[in-house]
Amino acid sequence: MKLYNRNIMRKRVRDMKRWSVVDRDAVIWSVDTGNFYCLVKIQGSATTIKAHYPRNWRVTPTWLKPGNAVRIRHRSGVQGYVEVVGHGRAIPTPVEGDSMPIPGNQADAIVTGMEVLVYAGGGMNVTVNDGTYRIDGTIYVFLAPVTGYTVMDDPAPMTMGSELVMGFGETVTPVVISAAPAAGYGRYDALVIGIDGVVDVIEGATQSLATEPSYPSVPSDHVLIDYIFIYGGMTEITVSDIGTRWAAPYANTVSTSSTMKTANDTFEMPWDAGDDTPVVGITISTQDQYGNNRVVSTTVTVTMLIGTGGVSNSAGGTFSTSASKTVGSSGTFYYERNQLASPEIYPVLRFDFDSFPSLTIIIPVVLLDVSGDPI
């Protein structure tokens, strides 16, 4: 009878152990999204365990990825069945090997630092500060090259921690950028670095700034540090040139005839007592984001939306309600005032650029009477 009771107790303990719920932390080693399970390692073990996760998850949780801690449970009633029940609290300590899975092939990129800076000496030069970068999975360290020497005894004795800075005799060696192209043209230059630890400049193709220049290709076994936008006529690289992008041109009124004056961005045409049909010229240009004229060839059309008088593409041409001409970086159109019109109405002129449909500039012209007041 005693033996029988002992067997009953043993069976009861085995059942309790089998049906008991055990939760523990584990670290994910890999995830098989096709079969809805992941391989994990638990505390003190170097063996991976298959842990299933729910198939009815609409979105896989962000924490279900290699290297993250998860909470696993040995489900009751199914021997050897382990499932993921949530994110874990801690990364288990392995009995041997790595505690985290080895990451897969990572893209070549700058890891830390290596910011492109304006050179203190000015000109077409930049510097790159210290940092690290990755090529083919290997991390390389970049130290900016310097020239000069470290002054240690000026004045003697130099005390560490004083206001004097050790190393002030050194100068960072700049990266030299080729001269800029002519006005109206530009390019992108790429700063790259390879396993040799040398910063190279890949010069892009020079193109008209009517459209965005193309980016140069990064050579194999190199990583891109940054691009520098080189525009026509520039003589010094500034902060705004590093990493900046080309911008579409915009229209601008460059100048007008000496007889027309401006006030509060409004064009005023005075009364001409000796000419019933005086003519004034208005010069229009296309400019880039730096305010430089773009060398482009486009057809510009001026239309007189309202008003009396007429417009023409030349001072001695035929004046009507519209006129067109092909211009380069700028072009001059002419407005003829009709002082005999009754009533005389001030004109509103619209300039359209065929090559740039988004560009339009509207100029209202205020006509002054014999007393100098607006009509």
C-alpha positions in Angstrom: 0.0 0.0 0.0 2.8 2.3 0.8 4.4 1.6 -2.6 1.1 2.3 -4.3 0.8 5.7 -2.6 4.4 6.5 -3.7 3.5 5.8 -7.3 0.5 8.0 -7.1 2.6 10.8 -5.7 5.2 10.4 -8.4 2.5 10.5 -11.1 1.0 13.6 -9.6 4.3 15.4 -9.6 5.0 14.4 -13.2 1.5 15.7 -14.2 2.0 19.0 -12.3 5.4 19.5 -13.9 4.0 18.7 -17.4 1.0 21.0 -17.0 2.9 23.8 -15.3 3.5 27.1 -17.2 7.1 28.3 -17.3 8.0 31.8 -18.7 11.5 32.9 -19.4 13.4 35.5 -21.3 15.2 34.7 -24.5 17.1 36.5 -27.3 16.0 36.1 -30.9 18.6 34.7 -33.2 16.6 34.6 -36.4 13.0 34.9 -37.6 11.2 32.7 -40.2 8.2 34.8 -41.2 7.0 32.2 -43.7 6.6 29.5 -41.0 5.7 31.8 -38.1 8.5 30.9 -35.7 11.9 32.3 -34.6 15.0 30.7 -33.2 15.9 31.9 -29.7 18.5 31.2 -27.0 17.7 31.1 -23.3 19.8 31.8 -20.2 22.9 29.6 -19.9 22.4 27.8 -23.2 24.2 27.9 -26.5 21.4 25.9 -28.3 18.8 27.6 -30.4 15.1 26.7 -29.6 12.2 27.0 -32.0 9.6 29.4 -30.6 6.4 29.8 -32.5 4.4 33.1 -32.6 0.8 33.7 -33.4 -0.3 33.4 -37.0 -3.2 35.8 -36.7 -1.0 38.9 -36.0 -2.1 41.5 -38.6 1.3 43.3 -38.2 4.5 41.7 -37.0 5.6 43.6 -33.8 8.7 45.8 -34.2 10.4 44.0 -31.3 10.2 40.6 -33.2 13.7 40.9 -34.8 17.2 39.4 -34.2 18.9 40.7 -31.2 15.8 41.6 -29.2 14.7 40.0 -26.0 11.3 38.1 -26.0 9.3 36.3 -23.4 8.7 32.7 -24.2 6.4 30.1 -22.7 6.4 26.3 -22.7 2.8 25.7 -23.5 0.9 23.2 -21.3 -0.3 20.0 -22.8 2.1 20.0 -25.8 5.5 18.5 -25.0 8.4 20.6 -26.4 6.1 23.3 -27.8 7.4 26.8 -27.1 5.7 30.1 -28.1 6.5 33.8 -28.0 4.1 35.6 -25.6 5.6 39.1 -25.6 8.7 41.2 -25.5 11.4 40.3 -22.9 12.9 42.1 -20.0 16.6 41.2 -20.4 19.1 39.6 -22.8 20.0 36.2 -21.4 23.7 35.4 -20.7 25.0 32.6 -22.8 27.1 29.7 -21.5 29.4 30.1 -24.5 29.7 32.1 -27.7 28.1 35.5 -28.4 25.2 36.8 -26.4 23.8 38.6 -29.5 23.4 37.3 -33.1 26.0 38.4 -35.6 24.5 41.1 -37.8 24.2 40.4 -41.5 25.9 42.3 -44.3 25.5 46.0 -43.6 25.6 48.6 -46.3 28.7 50.7 -46.9 28.2 54.0 -45.2 29.7 56.7 -42.9 29.3 55.5 -39.3 30.4 58.5 -37.2 31.7 62.0 -37.8 33.3 62.8 -41.2 31.4 66.0 -41.6 32.4 68.3 -44.5 33.3 71.7 -43.2 34.3 75.1 -44.7 38.1 75.6 -44.8 39.2 78.3 -42.5 41.6 79.6 -45.2 38.7 80.1 -47.6 38.9 79.6 -51.3 37.7 76.4 -53.2 38.7 74.2 -50.2 36.9 72.1 -47.6 38.0 69.9 -44.7 36.6 66.6 -43.4 36.7 66.0 -39.7 37.6 62.7 -38.0 35.2 59.7 -38.0 34.6 56.1 -39.0 33.1 54.5 -42.1 32.2 50.9 -43.1 33.1 49.1 -46.4 32.3 45.5 -47.0 31.5 45.0 -43.3 34.8 46.4 -42.0 35.0 49.6 -39.9 37.8 52.0 -40.8 39.0 55.0 -38.9 39.6 58.3 -40.6 41.9 60.9 -39.0 42.0 64.3 -40.8 45.5 64.9 -42.1 47.3 67.8 -40.5 50.5 69.8 -41.2 52.7 71.7 -38.7 53.8 70.7 -35.3 52.6 70.7 -31.7 54.0 73.6 -29.7 54.8 72.5 -26.2 56.9 75.4 -24.7 55.3 78.7 -25.6 55.6 80.2 -23.1 57.7 77.9 -21.0 56.8 76.0 -19.1 53.4 75.0 -20.7 51.0 73.6 -18.1 48.3 71.1 -19.1 44.9 72.5 -18.2 45.9 76.1 -18.6 44.3 78.4 -21.1 46.9 77.5 -23.7 45.8 74.8 -26.1 48.2 72.0 -26.9 48.5 71.4 -30.6 47.6 74.9 -31.8 50.6 74.8 -34.2 48.9 72.2 -36.4 46.7 73.0 -39.4 44.2 70.6 -41.0 45.1 69.9 -44.6 42.3 71.0 -46.9 40.6 69.0 -49.7 41.0 71.1 -52.9 38.0 71.5 -55.2 38.5 72.4 -58.9 37.7 75.9 -60.1 34.0 76.6 -60.8 32.8 76.8 -64.4 31.5 79.9 -66.3 28.4 81.7 -65.1 25.2 79.9 -66.0 26.8 76.5 -65.6 27.4 74.2 -62.7 28.1 70.7 -61.4 28.0 68.4 -58.4 31.3 67.2 -56.9 31.3 64.1 -54.7 33.7 63.6 -51.7 34.3 59.9 -51.3 36.7 57.7 -49.3 38.0 54.2 -49.8 39.9 51.6 -47.7 43.1 53.6 -48.2 41.7 56.3 -45.9 42.2 59.1 -48.5 39.4 61.6 -49.3 39.0 61.8 -53.1 37.0 64.4 -55.1 34.9 63.0 -58.0 34.1 65.9 -60.3 30.7 65.9 -61.9 29.9 66.8 -65.4 29.5 70.6 -66.1 26.0 71.3 -67.4 23.8 74.3 -68.0 21.9 75.3 -64.9 18.7 75.5 -66.9 18.3 72.0 -65.5 19.8 70.1 -62.6 23.3 68.7 -63.1 23.8 65.0 -62.8 25.4 63.4 -59.8 28.8 61.7 -60.3 29.0 58.0 -59.6 30.7 56.7 -56.4 33.5 54.3 -57.3 33.4 50.7 -56.0 34.9 50.1 -52.6 34.3 53.7 -51.7 31.6 55.5 -49.6 30.0 58.9 -50.2 30.8 61.5 -47.7 28.8 64.4 -49.2 28.1 66.4 -52.4 29.1 70.0 -53.0 27.2 72.1 -55.4 29.6 74.1 -57.6 27.9 76.9 -59.5 29.3 79.2 -62.2 31.5 82.0 -61.1 31.9 81.0 -57.4 35.3 81.6 -55.9 34.8 80.3 -52.4 32.9 77.4 -50.9 30.5 78.4 -48.1 28.3 76.4 -45.8 25.3 76.8 -48.1 27.2 75.0 -50.9 27.8 71.8 -49.0 25.1 69.2 -49.4 22.8 71.7 -51.1 20.6 71.0 -54.1 20.1 72.8 -57.4 17.0 75.0 -57.5 14.8 75.9 -60.5 15.5 79.4 -62.0 13.3 82.3 -61.3 12.4 85.4 -63.3 13.6 88.8 -62.3 13.3 92.4 -63.6 16.9 93.5 -64.0 16.5 97.1 -65.2 14.3 99.6 -67.0 14.9 102.6 -69.2 16.2 105.7 -67.4 12.8 107.5 -68.1 11.0 104.9 -65.9 11.5 105.0 -62.2 10.5 102.6 -59.5 8.8 103.2 -56.1 7.8 100.4 -53.7 8.5 97.8 -56.4 6.1 99.6 -58.7 7.2 100.9 -62.1 6.2 104.5 -62.8 6.3 106.0 -66.3 6.3 109.9 -66.3 4.4 112.1 -68.7 6.4 113.1 -71.8 5.3 116.6 -72.9 7.2 116.3 -76.2 6.1 112.8 -77.3 2.5 111.5 -77.4 3.9 107.9 -77.7 7.0 107.6 -75.5 8.8 104.2 -75.3 10.5 102.6 -72.3 12.5 99.4 -72.1 12.1 96.6 -69.5 14.9 94.0 -69.2 14.0 90.6 -67.9 16.4 87.8 -66.8 16.4 84.3 -65.4 18.5 83.9 -62.3 19.7 81.0 -60.1 19.3 80.6 -56.3 22.5 82.6 -55.9 21.2 85.6 -57.9 23.4 85.0 -60.9 22.0 85.2 -64.4 21.5 81.9 -66.1 22.8 81.4 -69.6 19.8 79.8 -71.1 18.1 80.1 -74.5 14.3 80.4 -74.2 11.4 82.2 -75.9 9.9 84.9 -73.7 6.5 86.2 -74.5 5.2 89.5 -73.0 1.4 90.0 -72.9 -0.4 93.2 -72.1 -3.3 91.9 -69.9 -5.0 95.3 -69.6 -4.2 98.9 -70.5 -3.6 101.2 -73.4 -0.6 101.4 -75.6 1.4 98.4 -76.8 4.5 96.1 -76.4 7.2 95.1 -78.8 10.5 93.1 -78.8 12.4 96.1 -80.2 12.4 99.8 -79.7 11.5 100.5 -83.3 9.2 97.5 -83.9 5.5 97.1 -84.2 3.7 97.6 -80.9 0.6 95.4 -80.1 -0.9 93.5 -77.2 1.9 90.9 -77.2 5.4 90.2 -78.4 8.0 87.4 -78.3 11.7 86.9 -78.6 14.4 84.4 -77.9 16.8 85.5 -75.1 19.8 84.2 -73.4 20.4 85.2 -69.8 18.3 88.3 -70.3 16.3 90.2 -72.8 14.8 93.6 -73.2 11.2 94.3 -74.2 9.6 97.7 -74.9 6.3 99.4 -73.9 4.9 102.3 -75.8 2.6 104.6 -74.0 -0.4 106.2 -75.8 -0.9 109.6 -74.1 -3.7 110.5 -76.6 -5.9 107.6 -75.4 -9.1 108.7 -73.7 -9.2 107.4 -71.1 -5.6 106.2 -70.8 -5.4 103.0 -68.7 -2.2 101.8 -67.0 -0.9 98.5 -68.4 -0.3 95.2 -66.6 2.4 93.2 -68.4 2.9 89.4 -68.0 6.2 87.7 -69.0 6.1 83.9 -69.7 9.1 81.7 -70.3 8.5 78.8 -72.7 11.3 76.6 -71.4 10.0 77.1 -67.8 6.2 76.8 -67.7 6.2 77.5 -64.0 8.0 80.9 -64.4 5.8 84.0 -64.8 6.5 87.6 -63.8 3.8 90.3 -63.8 4.7 94.0 -63.9 2.1 96.7 -63.4 3.2 100.1 -64.8 1.7 103.2 -63.1 1.2 106.0 -65.6 1.8 109.5 -64.3 0.0 112.6 -65.6 1.5 115.9 -66.4 1.4 116.8 -62.7 3.3 113.7 -61.7 0.3 112.0 -60.1 -1.1 108.6 -61.1 -3.7 108.9 -63.8 
